[in-house]
Amino acid sequence: MFVGILEVQLRLFSAKTLKEKRACIQRIIARLRNTFNVSVAEVGENDKWKECVLGIAMVGNEKAFLDNALNNVLSFIEKEGNIWIENWSIEIL
């Protein structure tokens, strides 16, 4: 069994308040869960309204599958409007 972990640092352009940021992030989290069946949570920069860190995890039996699936998640996030991916990392344990 392997665990794939994707950490993504995001910058939000349209959020002007924490409430707007949380609404935007919750929409992205719900879409990721429904589309990719992954575990997702906001894991950093919780009090900054222009920044966000998402932690995304997935379990599988092949490293290649997890790497491919997490790259698909990253591509999905890149297609979201009004956000910019500043940094990301994938780790397979």
PDB file of N, CA, C and O in Angstrom:
ATOM      1  N   MET A   1       0.845  -1.183   0.000  1.00  0.00           N
ATOM      2  CA  MET A   1       0.000   0.000   0.000  1.00  0.00           C
ATOM      3  C   MET A   1       0.890   1.246   0.000  1.00  0.00           C
ATOM      4  O   MET A   1       1.896   1.309   0.706  1.00  0.00           O
ATOM      5  N   PHE A   2       0.501   2.216  -0.795  1.00  0.00           N
ATOM      6  CA  PHE A   2       1.226   3.473  -0.882  1.00  0.00           C
ATOM      7  C   PHE A   2       0.261   4.635  -0.611  1.00  0.00           C
ATOM      8  O   PHE A   2      -0.941   4.544  -0.862  1.00  0.00           O
ATOM      9  N   VAL A   3       0.822   5.714  -0.097  1.00  0.00           N
ATOM     10  CA  VAL A   3       0.049   6.933   0.167  1.00  0.00           C
ATOM     11  C   VAL A   3       0.674   8.067  -0.639  1.00  0.00           C
ATOM     12  O   VAL A   3       1.866   8.343  -0.512  1.00  0.00           O
ATOM     13  N   GLY A   4      -0.128   8.714  -1.458  1.00  0.00           N
ATOM     14  CA  GLY A   4       0.336   9.876  -2.218  1.00  0.00           C
ATOM     15  C   GLY A   4      -0.136  11.151  -1.554  1.00  0.00           C
ATOM     16  O   GLY A   4      -1.304  11.288  -1.189  1.00  0.00           O
ATOM     17  N   ILE A   5       0.793  12.085  -1.403  1.00  0.00           N
ATOM     18  CA  ILE A   5       0.477  13.364  -0.751  1.00  0.00           C
ATOM     19  C   ILE A   5       0.845  14.503  -1.693  1.00  0.00           C
ATOM     20  O   ILE A   5       1.973  14.583  -2.179  1.00  0.00           O
ATOM     21  N   LEU A   6      -0.095  15.359  -1.938  1.00  0.00           N
ATOM     22  CA  LEU A   6       0.125  16.558  -2.754  1.00  0.00           C
ATOM     23  C   LEU A   6      -0.120  17.775  -1.876  1.00  0.00           C
ATOM     24  O   LEU A   6      -1.188  17.922  -1.281  1.00  0.00           O
ATOM     25  N   GLU A   7       0.883  18.647  -1.800  1.00  0.00           N
ATOM     26  CA  GLU A   7       0.718  19.913  -1.072  1.00  0.00           C
ATOM     27  C   GLU A   7       0.795  21.034  -2.088  1.00  0.00           C
ATOM     28  O   GLU A   7       1.760  21.120  -2.848  1.00  0.00           O
ATOM     29  N   VAL A   8      -0.209  21.889  -2.110  1.00  0.00           N
ATOM     30  CA  VAL A   8      -0.298  22.959  -3.099  1.00  0.00           C
ATOM     31  C   VAL A   8      -0.451  24.302  -2.394  1.00  0.00           C
ATOM     32  O   VAL A   8      -1.362  24.485  -1.587  1.00  0.00           O
ATOM     33  N   GLN A   9       0.441  25.239  -2.701  1.00  0.00           N
ATOM     34  CA  GLN A   9       0.320  26.603  -2.183  1.00  0.00           C
ATOM     35  C   GLN A   9      -0.352  27.448  -3.255  1.00  0.00           C
ATOM     36  O   GLN A   9       0.112  27.523  -4.393  1.00  0.00           O
ATOM     37  N   LEU A  10      -1.445  28.076  -2.871  1.00  0.00           N
ATOM     38  CA  LEU A  10      -2.251  28.848  -3.817  1.00  0.00           C
ATOM     39  C   LEU A  10      -2.252  30.325  -3.458  1.00  0.00           C
ATOM     40  O   LEU A  10      -2.124  30.696  -2.291  1.00  0.00           O
ATOM     41  N   ARG A  11      -2.397  31.153  -4.466  1.00  0.00           N
ATOM     42  CA  ARG A  11      -2.652  32.585  -4.281  1.00  0.00           C
ATOM     43  C   ARG A  11      -3.999  32.870  -4.925  1.00  0.00           C
ATOM     44  O   ARG A  11      -4.246  32.502  -6.073  1.00  0.00           O
ATOM     45  N   LEU A  12      -4.859  33.527  -4.170  1.00  0.00           N
ATOM     46  CA  LEU A  12      -6.204  33.839  -4.651  1.00  0.00           C
ATOM     47  C   LEU A  12      -6.250  35.300  -5.051  1.00  0.00           C
ATOM     48  O   LEU A  12      -5.925  36.177  -4.251  1.00  0.00           O
ATOM     49  N   PHE A  13      -6.652  35.564  -6.279  1.00  0.00           N
ATOM     50  CA  PHE A  13      -6.680  36.933  -6.780  1.00  0.00           C
ATOM     51  C   PHE A  13      -7.980  37.651  -6.449  1.00  0.00           C
ATOM     52  O   PHE A  13      -7.977  38.858  -6.204  1.00  0.00           O
ATOM     53  N   SER A  14      -9.078  36.930  -6.441  1.00  0.00           N
ATOM     54  CA  SER A  14     -10.371  37.606  -6.312  1.00  0.00           C
ATOM     55  C   SER A  14     -10.824  37.783  -4.871  1.00  0.00           C
ATOM     56  O   SER A  14     -11.722  38.584  -4.612  1.00  0.00           O
ATOM     57  N   ALA A  15     -10.236  37.067  -3.933  1.00  0.00           N
ATOM     58  CA  ALA A  15     -10.703  37.145  -2.543  1.00  0.00           C
ATOM     59  C   ALA A  15     -10.297  38.471  -1.913  1.00  0.00           C
ATOM     60  O   ALA A  15      -9.133  38.871  -1.956  1.00  0.00           O
ATOM     61  N   LYS A  16     -11.281  39.139  -1.331  1.00  0.00           N
ATOM     62  CA  LYS A  16     -11.026  40.407  -0.657  1.00  0.00           C
ATOM     63  C   LYS A  16     -11.232  40.301   0.847  1.00  0.00           C
ATOM     64  O   LYS A  16     -10.875  41.209   1.598  1.00  0.00           O
ATOM     65  N   THR A  17     -11.807  39.190   1.276  1.00  0.00           N
ATOM     66  CA  THR A  17     -12.026  38.951   2.703  1.00  0.00           C
ATOM     67  C   THR A  17     -11.784  37.466   2.991  1.00  0.00           C
ATOM     68  O   THR A  17     -11.725  36.646   2.074  1.00  0.00           O
ATOM     69  N   LEU A  18     -11.648  37.139   4.264  1.00  0.00           N
ATOM     70  CA  LEU A  18     -11.510  35.724   4.634  1.00  0.00           C
ATOM     71  C   LEU A  18     -12.756  34.931   4.254  1.00  0.00           C
ATOM     72  O   LEU A  18     -12.666  33.761   3.881  1.00  0.00           O
ATOM     73  N   LYS A  19     -13.902  35.563   4.351  1.00  0.00           N
ATOM     74  CA  LYS A  19     -15.153  34.885   3.989  1.00  0.00           C
ATOM     75  C   LYS A  19     -15.168  34.509   2.507  1.00  0.00           C
ATOM     76  O   LYS A  19     -15.578  33.405   2.149  1.00  0.00           O
ATOM     77  N   GLU A  20     -14.722  35.421   1.652  1.00  0.00           N
ATOM     78  CA  GLU A  20     -14.647  35.124   0.215  1.00  0.00           C
ATOM     79  C   GLU A  20     -13.618  34.044  -0.062  1.00  0.00           C
ATOM     80  O   GLU A  20     -13.836  33.172  -0.903  1.00  0.00           O
ATOM     81  N   LYS A  21     -12.477  34.102   0.656  1.00  0.00           N
ATOM     82  CA  LYS A  21     -11.456  33.072   0.479  1.00  0.00           C
ATOM     83  C   LYS A  21     -12.016  31.707   0.846  1.00  0.00           C
ATOM     84  O   LYS A  21     -11.866  30.748   0.088  1.00  0.00           O
ATOM     85  N   ARG A  22     -12.658  31.615   2.001  1.00  0.00           N
ATOM     86  CA  ARG A  22     -13.179  30.327   2.463  1.00  0.00           C
ATOM     87  C   ARG A  22     -14.238  29.780   1.511  1.00  0.00           C
ATOM     88  O   ARG A  22     -14.290  28.571   1.283  1.00  0.00           O
ATOM     89  N   ALA A  23     -15.071  30.633   0.958  1.00  0.00           N
ATOM     90  CA  ALA A  23     -16.083  30.180  -0.001  1.00  0.00           C
ATOM     91  C   ALA A  23     -15.418  29.617  -1.249  1.00  0.00           C
ATOM     92  O   ALA A  23     -15.833  28.576  -1.758  1.00  0.00           O
ATOM     93  N   CYS A  24     -14.384  30.301  -1.746  1.00  0.00           N
ATOM     94  CA  CYS A  24     -13.662  29.844  -2.936  1.00  0.00           C
ATOM     95  C   CYS A  24     -12.965  28.513  -2.660  1.00  0.00           C
ATOM     96  O   CYS A  24     -13.036  27.591  -3.472  1.00  0.00           O
ATOM     97  N   ILE A  25     -12.293  28.416  -1.515  1.00  0.00           N
ATOM     98  CA  ILE A  25     -11.549  27.203  -1.184  1.00  0.00           C
ATOM     99  C   ILE A  25     -12.506  26.027  -0.942  1.00  0.00           C
ATOM    100  O   ILE A  25     -12.224  24.906  -1.366  1.00  0.00           O
ATOM    101  N   GLN A  26     -13.610  26.269  -0.278  1.00  0.00           N
ATOM    102  CA  GLN A  26     -14.571  25.193  -0.033  1.00  0.00           C
ATOM    103  C   GLN A  26     -15.149  24.665  -1.343  1.00  0.00           C
ATOM    104  O   GLN A  26     -15.397  23.466  -1.474  1.00  0.00           O
ATOM    105  N   ARG A  27     -15.363  25.557  -2.312  1.00  0.00           N
ATOM    106  CA  ARG A  27     -15.860  25.118  -3.621  1.00  0.00           C
ATOM    107  C   ARG A  27     -14.816  24.223  -4.301  1.00  0.00           C
ATOM    108  O   ARG A  27     -15.167  23.190  -4.871  1.00  0.00           O
ATOM    109  N   ILE A  28     -13.555  24.606  -4.245  1.00  0.00           N
ATOM    110  CA  ILE A  28     -12.492  23.804  -4.857  1.00  0.00           C
ATOM    111  C   ILE A  28     -12.363  22.454  -4.150  1.00  0.00           C
ATOM    112  O   ILE A  28     -12.231  21.417  -4.801  1.00  0.00           O
ATOM    113  N   ILE A  29     -12.401  22.470  -2.820  1.00  0.00           N
ATOM    114  CA  ILE A  29     -12.283  21.225  -2.056  1.00  0.00           C
ATOM    115  C   ILE A  29     -13.423  20.270  -2.400  1.00  0.00           C
ATOM    116  O   ILE A  29     -13.188  19.076  -2.587  1.00  0.00           O
ATOM    117  N   ALA A  30     -14.638  20.771  -2.484  1.00  0.00           N
ATOM    118  CA  ALA A  30     -15.785  19.917  -2.808  1.00  0.00           C
ATOM    119  C   ALA A  30     -15.643  19.315  -4.209  1.00  0.00           C
ATOM    120  O   ALA A  30     -15.938  18.139  -4.422  1.00  0.00           O
ATOM    121  N   ARG A  31     -15.187  20.137  -5.158  1.00  0.00           N
ATOM    122  CA  ARG A  31     -15.020  19.622  -6.527  1.00  0.00           C
ATOM    123  C   ARG A  31     -13.919  18.576  -6.596  1.00  0.00           C
ATOM    124  O   ARG A  31     -14.051  17.592  -7.323  1.00  0.00           O
ATOM    125  N   LEU A  32     -12.835  18.770  -5.855  1.00  0.00           N
ATOM    126  CA  LEU A  32     -11.756  17.774  -5.845  1.00  0.00           C
ATOM    127  C   LEU A  32     -12.240  16.461  -5.239  1.00  0.00           C
ATOM    128  O   LEU A  32     -11.954  15.387  -5.768  1.00  0.00           O
ATOM    129  N   ARG A  33     -12.968  16.544  -4.140  1.00  0.00           N
ATOM    130  CA  ARG A  33     -13.476  15.324  -3.497  1.00  0.00           C
ATOM    131  C   ARG A  33     -14.434  14.574  -4.418  1.00  0.00           C
ATOM    132  O   ARG A  33     -14.363  13.350  -4.526  1.00  0.00           O
ATOM    133  N   ASN A  34     -15.316  15.294  -5.070  1.00  0.00           N
ATOM    134  CA  ASN A  34     -16.306  14.653  -5.936  1.00  0.00           C
ATOM    135  C   ASN A  34     -15.694  14.111  -7.216  1.00  0.00           C
ATOM    136  O   ASN A  34     -16.125  13.070  -7.713  1.00  0.00           O
ATOM    137  N   THR A  35     -14.702  14.797  -7.756  1.00  0.00           N
ATOM    138  CA  THR A  35     -14.123  14.393  -9.043  1.00  0.00           C
ATOM    139  C   THR A  35     -13.074  13.299  -8.894  1.00  0.00           C
ATOM    140  O   THR A  35     -13.028  12.367  -9.696  1.00  0.00           O
ATOM    141  N   PHE A  36     -12.219  13.410  -7.852  1.00  0.00           N
ATOM    142  CA  PHE A  36     -11.072  12.500  -7.749  1.00  0.00           C
ATOM    143  C   PHE A  36     -11.136  11.545  -6.547  1.00  0.00           C
ATOM    144  O   PHE A  36     -10.257  10.696  -6.396  1.00  0.00           O
ATOM    145  N   ASN A  37     -12.139  11.669  -5.709  1.00  0.00           N
ATOM    146  CA  ASN A  37     -12.254  10.811  -4.528  1.00  0.00           C
ATOM    147  C   ASN A  37     -10.982  10.860  -3.683  1.00  0.00           C
ATOM    148  O   ASN A  37     -10.425   9.820  -3.332  1.00  0.00           O
ATOM    149  N   VAL A  38     -10.530  12.055  -3.363  1.00  0.00           N
ATOM    150  CA  VAL A  38      -9.330  12.263  -2.560  1.00  0.00           C
ATOM    151  C   VAL A  38      -9.721  12.921  -1.234  1.00  0.00           C
ATOM    152  O   VAL A  38     -10.810  13.478  -1.090  1.00  0.00           O
ATOM    153  N   SER A  39      -8.815  12.840  -0.291  1.00  0.00           N
ATOM    154  CA  SER A  39      -8.984  13.568   0.969  1.00  0.00           C
ATOM    155  C   SER A  39      -8.316  14.923   0.815  1.00  0.00           C
ATOM    156  O   SER A  39      -7.160  15.002   0.401  1.00  0.00           O
ATOM    157  N   VAL A  40      -9.036  15.992   1.146  1.00  0.00           N
ATOM    158  CA  VAL A  40      -8.523  17.349   0.960  1.00  0.00           C
ATOM    159  C   VAL A  40      -8.819  18.187   2.193  1.00  0.00           C
ATOM    160  O   VAL A  40      -9.897  18.095   2.781  1.00  0.00           O
ATOM    161  N   ALA A  41      -7.843  19.008   2.576  1.00  0.00           N
ATOM    162  CA  ALA A  41      -8.060  19.948   3.678  1.00  0.00           C
ATOM    163  C   ALA A  41      -7.169  21.164   3.468  1.00  0.00           C
ATOM    164  O   ALA A  41      -6.108  21.080   2.851  1.00  0.00           O
ATOM    165  N   GLU A  42      -7.626  22.301   3.999  1.00  0.00           N
ATOM    166  CA  GLU A  42      -6.779  23.489   4.036  1.00  0.00           C
ATOM    167  C   GLU A  42      -5.831  23.290   5.207  1.00  0.00           C
ATOM    168  O   GLU A  42      -6.278  23.155   6.346  1.00  0.00           O
ATOM    169  N   VAL A  43      -4.526  23.270   4.944  1.00  0.00           N
ATOM    170  CA  VAL A  43      -3.556  22.910   5.975  1.00  0.00           C
ATOM    171  C   VAL A  43      -2.601  24.041   6.334  1.00  0.00           C
ATOM    172  O   VAL A  43      -1.706  23.849   7.158  1.00  0.00           O
ATOM    173  N   GLY A  44      -2.773  25.211   5.735  1.00  0.00           N
ATOM    174  CA  GLY A  44      -1.871  26.300   6.084  1.00  0.00           C
ATOM    175  C   GLY A  44      -2.388  27.632   5.582  1.00  0.00           C
ATOM    176  O   GLY A  44      -3.287  27.706   4.744  1.00  0.00           O
ATOM    177  N   GLU A  45      -1.786  28.691   6.125  1.00  0.00           N
ATOM    178  CA  GLU A  45      -2.139  30.065   5.747  1.00  0.00           C
ATOM    179  C   GLU A  45      -3.629  30.321   5.961  1.00  0.00           C
ATOM    180  O   GLU A  45      -4.268  31.002   5.159  1.00  0.00           O
ATOM    181  N   ASN A  46      -4.169  29.782   7.027  1.00  0.00           N
ATOM    182  CA  ASN A  46      -5.614  29.865   7.260  1.00  0.00           C
ATOM    183  C   ASN A  46      -6.113  31.289   7.493  1.00  0.00           C
ATOM    184  O   ASN A  46      -7.261  31.598   7.174  1.00  0.00           O
ATOM    185  N   ASP A  47      -5.275  32.147   8.037  1.00  0.00           N
ATOM    186  CA  ASP A  47      -5.725  33.500   8.365  1.00  0.00           C
ATOM    187  C   ASP A  47      -5.354  34.540   7.318  1.00  0.00           C
ATOM    188  O   ASP A  47      -5.655  35.721   7.494  1.00  0.00           O
ATOM    189  N   LYS A  48      -4.703  34.123   6.227  1.00  0.00           N
ATOM    190  CA  LYS A  48      -4.357  35.062   5.155  1.00  0.00           C
ATOM    191  C   LYS A  48      -5.389  34.928   4.045  1.00  0.00           C
ATOM    192  O   LYS A  48      -5.623  33.828   3.546  1.00  0.00           O
ATOM    193  N   TRP A  49      -6.004  36.031   3.657  1.00  0.00           N
ATOM    194  CA  TRP A  49      -7.118  35.967   2.711  1.00  0.00           C
ATOM    195  C   TRP A  49      -6.676  35.895   1.265  1.00  0.00           C
ATOM    196  O   TRP A  49      -7.525  35.698   0.396  1.00  0.00           O
ATOM    197  N   LYS A  50      -5.411  36.040   0.960  1.00  0.00           N
ATOM    198  CA  LYS A  50      -4.925  35.906  -0.413  1.00  0.00           C
ATOM    199  C   LYS A  50      -4.124  34.626  -0.635  1.00  0.00           C
ATOM    200  O   LYS A  50      -3.739  34.326  -1.765  1.00  0.00           O
ATOM    201  N   GLU A  51      -3.870  33.867   0.434  1.00  0.00           N
ATOM    202  CA  GLU A  51      -3.044  32.669   0.321  1.00  0.00           C
ATOM    203  C   GLU A  51      -3.741  31.476   0.941  1.00  0.00           C
ATOM    204  O   GLU A  51      -4.591  31.615   1.820  1.00  0.00           O
ATOM    205  N   CYS A  52      -3.353  30.275   0.454  1.00  0.00           N
ATOM    206  CA  CYS A  52      -3.946  29.046   0.957  1.00  0.00           C
ATOM    207  C   CYS A  52      -2.973  27.899   0.696  1.00  0.00           C
ATOM    208  O   CYS A  52      -2.267  27.896  -0.313  1.00  0.00           O
ATOM    209  N   VAL A  53      -2.937  26.936   1.596  1.00  0.00           N
ATOM    210  CA  VAL A  53      -2.182  25.701   1.371  1.00  0.00           C
ATOM    211  C   VAL A  53      -3.167  24.551   1.501  1.00  0.00           C
ATOM    212  O   VAL A  53      -3.814  24.383   2.535  1.00  0.00           O
ATOM    213  N   LEU A  54      -3.272  23.761   0.440  1.00  0.00           N
ATOM    214  CA  LEU A  54      -4.138  22.588   0.451  1.00  0.00           C
ATOM    215  C   LEU A  54      -3.291  21.339   0.583  1.00  0.00           C
ATOM    216  O   LEU A  54      -2.260  21.201  -0.075  1.00  0.00           O
ATOM    217  N   GLY A  55      -3.733  20.430   1.439  1.00  0.00           N
ATOM    218  CA  GLY A  55      -3.129  19.103   1.542  1.00  0.00           C
ATOM    219  C   GLY A  55      -4.092  18.090   0.940  1.00  0.00           C
ATOM    220  O   GLY A  55      -5.267  18.043   1.302  1.00  0.00           O
ATOM    221  N   ILE A  56      -3.583  17.283   0.019  1.00  0.00           N
ATOM    222  CA  ILE A  56      -4.427  16.323  -0.696  1.00  0.00           C
ATOM    223  C   ILE A  56      -3.775  14.948  -0.568  1.00  0.00           C
ATOM    224  O   ILE A  56      -2.578  14.808  -0.819  1.00  0.00           O
ATOM    225  N   ALA A  57      -4.544  13.937  -0.182  1.00  0.00           N
ATOM    226  CA  ALA A  57      -3.991  12.602   0.018  1.00  0.00           C
ATOM    227  C   ALA A  57      -4.829  11.560  -0.701  1.00  0.00           C
ATOM    228  O   ALA A  57      -6.040  11.699  -0.869  1.00  0.00           O
ATOM    229  N   MET A  58      -4.128  10.501  -1.121  1.00  0.00           N
ATOM    230  CA  MET A  58      -4.781   9.423  -1.852  1.00  0.00           C
ATOM    231  C   MET A  58      -4.038   8.122  -1.524  1.00  0.00           C
ATOM    232  O   MET A  58      -2.817   8.126  -1.367  1.00  0.00           O
ATOM    233  N   VAL A  59      -4.762   7.031  -1.423  1.00  0.00           N
ATOM    234  CA  VAL A  59      -4.165   5.721  -1.148  1.00  0.00           C
ATOM    235  C   VAL A  59      -4.321   4.850  -2.387  1.00  0.00           C
ATOM    236  O   VAL A  59      -5.350   4.882  -3.063  1.00  0.00           O
ATOM    237  N   GLY A  60      -3.276   4.070  -2.674  1.00  0.00           N
ATOM    238  CA  GLY A  60      -3.323   3.168  -3.829  1.00  0.00           C
ATOM    239  C   GLY A  60      -2.309   2.062  -3.689  1.00  0.00           C
ATOM    240  O   GLY A  60      -1.523   2.035  -2.743  1.00  0.00           O
ATOM    241  N   ASN A  61      -2.334   1.142  -4.647  1.00  0.00           N
ATOM    242  CA  ASN A  61      -1.405   0.016  -4.581  1.00  0.00           C
ATOM    243  C   ASN A  61      -0.252   0.135  -5.572  1.00  0.00           C
ATOM    244  O   ASN A  61       0.590  -0.760  -5.640  1.00  0.00           O
ATOM    245  N   GLU A  62      -0.196   1.237  -6.354  1.00  0.00           N
ATOM    246  CA  GLU A  62       0.915   1.444  -7.288  1.00  0.00           C
ATOM    247  C   GLU A  62       1.374   2.899  -7.221  1.00  0.00           C
ATOM    248  O   GLU A  62       0.559   3.821  -7.233  1.00  0.00           O
ATOM    249  N   LYS A  63       2.685   3.087  -7.150  1.00  0.00           N
ATOM    250  CA  LYS A  63       3.236   4.438  -7.096  1.00  0.00           C
ATOM    251  C   LYS A  63       2.921   5.227  -8.371  1.00  0.00           C
ATOM    252  O   LYS A  63       2.601   6.414  -8.305  1.00  0.00           O
ATOM    253  N   ALA A  64       3.010   4.573  -9.521  1.00  0.00           N
ATOM    254  CA  ALA A  64       2.768   5.260 -10.790  1.00  0.00           C
ATOM    255  C   ALA A  64       1.332   5.766 -10.883  1.00  0.00           C
ATOM    256  O   ALA A  64       1.082   6.866 -11.374  1.00  0.00           O
ATOM    257  N   PHE A  65       0.391   4.950 -10.406  1.00  0.00           N
ATOM    258  CA  PHE A  65      -1.012   5.364 -10.417  1.00  0.00           C
ATOM    259  C   PHE A  65      -1.212   6.598  -9.557  1.00  0.00           C
ATOM    260  O   PHE A  65      -1.874   7.549  -9.972  1.00  0.00           O
ATOM    261  N   LEU A  66      -0.635   6.587  -8.344  1.00  0.00           N
ATOM    262  CA  LEU A  66      -0.789   7.727  -7.442  1.00  0.00           C
ATOM    263  C   LEU A  66      -0.156   8.985  -8.022  1.00  0.00           C
ATOM    264  O   LEU A  66      -0.731  10.071  -7.946  1.00  0.00           O
ATOM    265  N   ASP A  67       1.035   8.829  -8.604  1.00  0.00           N
ATOM    266  CA  ASP A  67       1.707   9.988  -9.190  1.00  0.00           C
ATOM    267  C   ASP A  67       0.876  10.576 -10.329  1.00  0.00           C
ATOM    268  O   ASP A  67       0.723  11.793 -10.429  1.00  0.00           O
ATOM    269  N   ASN A  68       0.344   9.711 -11.179  1.00  0.00           N
ATOM    270  CA  ASN A  68      -0.490  10.172 -12.299  1.00  0.00           C
ATOM    271  C   ASN A  68      -1.776  10.825 -11.797  1.00  0.00           C
ATOM    272  O   ASN A  68      -2.178  11.872 -12.304  1.00  0.00           O
ATOM    273  N   ALA A  69      -2.416  10.222 -10.814  1.00  0.00           N
ATOM    274  CA  ALA A  69      -3.678  10.759 -10.290  1.00  0.00           C
ATOM    275  C   ALA A  69      -3.453  12.121  -9.627  1.00  0.00           C
ATOM    276  O   ALA A  69      -4.254  13.037  -9.812  1.00  0.00           O
ATOM    277  N   LEU A  70      -2.368  12.261  -8.856  1.00  0.00           N
ATOM    278  CA  LEU A  70      -2.115  13.539  -8.185  1.00  0.00           C
ATOM    279  C   LEU A  70      -1.720  14.619  -9.190  1.00  0.00           C
ATOM    280  O   LEU A  70      -2.024  15.794  -8.985  1.00  0.00           O
ATOM    281  N   ASN A  71      -1.053  14.235 -10.266  1.00  0.00           N
ATOM    282  CA  ASN A  71      -0.776  15.224 -11.325  1.00  0.00           C
ATOM    283  C   ASN A  71      -2.061  15.662 -12.024  1.00  0.00           C
ATOM    284  O   ASN A  71      -2.179  16.814 -12.443  1.00  0.00           O
ATOM    285  N   ASN A  72      -3.023  14.747 -12.150  1.00  0.00           N
ATOM    286  CA  ASN A  72      -4.328  15.125 -12.700  1.00  0.00           C
ATOM    287  C   ASN A  72      -5.050  16.094 -11.770  1.00  0.00           C
ATOM    288  O   ASN A  72      -5.709  17.025 -12.233  1.00  0.00           O
ATOM    289  N   VAL A  73      -4.931  15.880 -10.467  1.00  0.00           N
ATOM    290  CA  VAL A  73      -5.518  16.802  -9.487  1.00  0.00           C
ATOM    291  C   VAL A  73      -4.875  18.184  -9.626  1.00  0.00           C
ATOM    292  O   VAL A  73      -5.562  19.205  -9.600  1.00  0.00           O
ATOM    293  N   LEU A  74      -3.567  18.200  -9.772  1.00  0.00           N
ATOM    294  CA  LEU A  74      -2.850  19.474  -9.926  1.00  0.00           C
ATOM    295  C   LEU A  74      -3.300  20.199 -11.200  1.00  0.00           C
ATOM    296  O   LEU A  74      -3.498  21.414 -11.186  1.00  0.00           O
ATOM    297  N   SER A  75      -3.458  19.462 -12.291  1.00  0.00           N
ATOM    298  CA  SER A  75      -3.939  20.067 -13.540  1.00  0.00           C
ATOM    299  C   SER A  75      -5.350  20.627 -13.372  1.00  0.00           C
ATOM    300  O   SER A  75      -5.677  21.685 -13.909  1.00  0.00           O
ATOM    301  N   PHE A  76      -6.173  19.909 -12.626  1.00  0.00           N
ATOM    302  CA  PHE A  76      -7.539  20.361 -12.362  1.00  0.00           C
ATOM    303  C   PHE A  76      -7.525  21.687 -11.599  1.00  0.00           C
ATOM    304  O   PHE A  76      -8.288  22.600 -11.914  1.00  0.00           O
ATOM    305  N   ILE A  77      -6.656  21.785 -10.597  1.00  0.00           N
ATOM    306  CA  ILE A  77      -6.559  23.016  -9.810  1.00  0.00           C
ATOM    307  C   ILE A  77      -6.055  24.162 -10.679  1.00  0.00           C
ATOM    308  O   ILE A  77      -6.522  25.293 -10.551  1.00  0.00           O
ATOM    309  N   GLU A  78      -5.098  23.868 -11.569  1.00  0.00           N
ATOM    310  CA  GLU A  78      -4.546  24.904 -12.449  1.00  0.00           C
ATOM    311  C   GLU A  78      -5.613  25.526 -13.338  1.00  0.00           C
ATOM    312  O   GLU A  78      -5.511  26.693 -13.717  1.00  0.00           O
ATOM    313  N   LYS A  79      -6.639  24.746 -13.668  1.00  0.00           N
ATOM    314  CA  LYS A  79      -7.698  25.237 -14.555  1.00  0.00           C
ATOM    315  C   LYS A  79      -8.714  26.118 -13.836  1.00  0.00           C
ATOM    316  O   LYS A  79      -9.541  26.770 -14.474  1.00  0.00           O
ATOM    317  N   GLU A  80      -8.649  26.135 -12.499  1.00  0.00           N
ATOM    318  CA  GLU A  80      -9.554  27.002 -11.737  1.00  0.00           C
ATOM    319  C   GLU A  80      -9.224  28.466 -12.023  1.00  0.00           C
ATOM    320  O   GLU A  80      -8.054  28.843 -12.087  1.00  0.00           O
ATOM    321  N   GLY A  81     -10.239  29.272 -12.191  1.00  0.00           N
ATOM    322  CA  GLY A  81     -10.005  30.695 -12.406  1.00  0.00           C
ATOM    323  C   GLY A  81      -9.729  31.406 -11.096  1.00  0.00           C
ATOM    324  O   GLY A  81     -10.111  30.919 -10.032  1.00  0.00           O
ATOM    325  N   ASN A  82      -9.087  32.524 -11.160  1.00  0.00           N
ATOM    326  CA  ASN A  82      -8.844  33.405 -10.017  1.00  0.00           C
ATOM    327  C   ASN A  82      -7.878  32.857  -8.981  1.00  0.00           C
ATOM    328  O   ASN A  82      -7.773  33.420  -7.891  1.00  0.00           O
ATOM    329  N   ILE A  83      -7.166  31.774  -9.286  1.00  0.00           N
ATOM    330  CA  ILE A  83      -6.139  31.301  -8.357  1.00  0.00           C
ATOM    331  C   ILE A  83      -4.861  31.032  -9.133  1.00  0.00           C
ATOM    332  O   ILE A  83      -4.887  30.791 -10.340  1.00  0.00           O
ATOM    333  N   TRP A  84      -3.747  31.078  -8.421  1.00  0.00           N
ATOM    334  CA  TRP A  84      -2.444  30.837  -9.017  1.00  0.00           C
ATOM    335  C   TRP A  84      -1.707  29.844  -8.127  1.00  0.00           C
ATOM    336  O   TRP A  84      -1.676  30.010  -6.907  1.00  0.00           O
ATOM    337  N   ILE A  85      -1.117  28.817  -8.723  1.00  0.00           N
ATOM    338  CA  ILE A  85      -0.329  27.853  -7.958  1.00  0.00           C
ATOM    339  C   ILE A  85       1.073  28.422  -7.808  1.00  0.00           C
ATOM    340  O   ILE A  85       1.798  28.576  -8.791  1.00  0.00           O
ATOM    341  N   GLU A  86       1.452  28.734  -6.572  1.00  0.00           N
ATOM    342  CA  GLU A  86       2.778  29.284  -6.312  1.00  0.00           C
ATOM    343  C   GLU A  86       3.823  28.203  -6.149  1.00  0.00           C
ATOM    344  O   GLU A  86       4.968  28.365  -6.573  1.00  0.00           O
ATOM    345  N   ASN A  87       3.428  27.095  -5.532  1.00  0.00           N
ATOM    346  CA  ASN A  87       4.370  26.012  -5.294  1.00  0.00           C
ATOM    347  C   ASN A  87       3.576  24.725  -5.058  1.00  0.00           C
ATOM    348  O   ASN A  87       2.424  24.766  -4.627  1.00  0.00           O
ATOM    349  N   TRP A  88       4.193  23.612  -5.339  1.00  0.00           N
ATOM    350  CA  TRP A  88       3.539  22.338  -5.066  1.00  0.00           C
ATOM    351  C   TRP A  88       4.597  21.260  -4.895  1.00  0.00           C
ATOM    352  O   TRP A  88       5.731  21.401  -5.353  1.00  0.00           O
ATOM    353  N   SER A  89       4.207  20.181  -4.226  1.00  0.00           N
ATOM    354  CA  SER A  89       5.101  19.038  -4.076  1.00  0.00           C
ATOM    355  C   SER A  89       4.266  17.767  -3.987  1.00  0.00           C
ATOM    356  O   SER A  89       3.174  17.757  -3.418  1.00  0.00           O
ATOM    357  N   ILE A  90       4.801  16.706  -4.557  1.00  0.00           N
ATOM    358  CA  ILE A  90       4.159  15.390  -4.492  1.00  0.00           C
ATOM    359  C   ILE A  90       5.128  14.451  -3.787  1.00  0.00           C
ATOM    360  O   ILE A  90       6.317  14.398  -4.103  1.00  0.00           O
ATOM    361  N   GLU A  91       4.592  13.720  -2.835  1.00  0.00           N
ATOM    362  CA  GLU A  91       5.394  12.734  -2.122  1.00  0.00           C
ATOM    363  C   GLU A  91       4.608  11.427  -2.099  1.00  0.00           C
ATOM    364  O   GLU A  91       3.417  11.411  -1.787  1.00  0.00           O
ATOM    365  N   ILE A  92       5.285  10.337  -2.430  1.00  0.00           N
ATOM    366  CA  ILE A  92       4.671   9.009  -2.376  1.00  0.00           C
ATOM    367  C   ILE A  92       5.373   8.234  -1.261  1.00  0.00           C
ATOM    368  O   ILE A  92       6.589   8.049  -1.299  1.00  0.00           O
ATOM    369  N   LEU A  93       4.612   7.788  -0.284  1.00  0.00           N
ATOM    370  CA  LEU A  93       5.177   7.048   0.853  1.00  0.00           C
ATOM    371  C   LEU A  93       4.846   5.576   0.758  1.00  0.00           C
ATOM    372  O   LEU A  93       5.238   4.798   1.627  1.00  0.00           O
TER     373      LEU A  93
END
